Amino acid sequence: GCLSGAMLKKAYLEAIRQAGFVNIQIVDERSFPIDDMLNDSTAQALLKEMKVPADRLGHDIQESILSVNVSARKPNV
């Protein structure tokens, strides 16, 4: 699903830094649409594990799953 392989934003930015990139900036951040979550197998498994019924998906859950676009530069080695 779309969410498989997802990670915490802080860890994602740190992984980019560890790969040698500098000037790391978040260019865009968008919440993951609830309709997409309901059709994503990873999201469905998480909701089931968290015991959250689909009809209770709200702003808090939607805003915690984001798509992040990042800009960074890798210095010449």
C-alpha positions, -999 to +999 in steps of 0.1 A: +000+000+000+009+037-002+018+038+035+041+008+036+076+019+042+064+051+058+084+066+086+083+094+111+091+128+096+120+134+120+136+100+112+131+107+074+149+141+076+177+125+097+182+098+072+186+124+045+211+142+067+230+109+073+232+104+036+253+135+034+227+161+023+227+197+036+203+226+034+174+202+040+141+220+037+105+208+037+090+223+005+055+209+009+035+189+034+001+174+027-022+152+048-030+118+035-066+118+024-089+097+045-104+080+014-069+068+005-064+055+040-095+035+038-083+019+006-047+013+018-039-022+032-012-009+055-036+018+069-064-008+073-040-030+093-030-001+115-066+009+121-075-027+130-045-029+154-054+004+170-091-007+171-102+025+154-135+020+134-134+036+099-163+058+108-143+074+136-114+085+113-111+122+120-089+152+116-064+140+142-056+108+124-057+124+090-033+151+100-008+127+115-001+109+082+016+132+058+033+133+024+064+154+026+083+169-003+119+178+006+146+199-010+183+192-001+217+196-016+246+171-016+279+188-014+306+179-039+329+152-025 
